């Protein structure tokens, strides 16, 4: 059986979050959480919260054994962008795109 967790509109660039997600995709949940806990990246903290939420969702189903879960799928999609303006020389302005991400984690029993 599967357990799923979804975090939307997270203020991190999807590319940076994917770098962290690639390191834990396919691992057991305990190993993944340990890896994310000691990784010095912002995406690791955010991804760990989503993985722990998926584990909590799985523990609500009595048919799932939480000790045998592994990360089946991690999908990080781009969300809407916040558009800001930065002042430049000679009275000009340039656009700054502050990107957001949607993080989906799917766990499954081995």
PyMOL commands that set and color helices and strands:
alter all, ss='L'
color gray80, all
select helices_A, chain A and resi 14-24+29-37+42-59+66-68+89-91
alter helices_A, ss='H'
color red, helices_A
select strands_A, chain A and resi 2-10+69-78+82-87+93-98+101-109
alter strands_A, ss='S'
color yellow, strands_A
deselect
rebuild
show_as cartoon
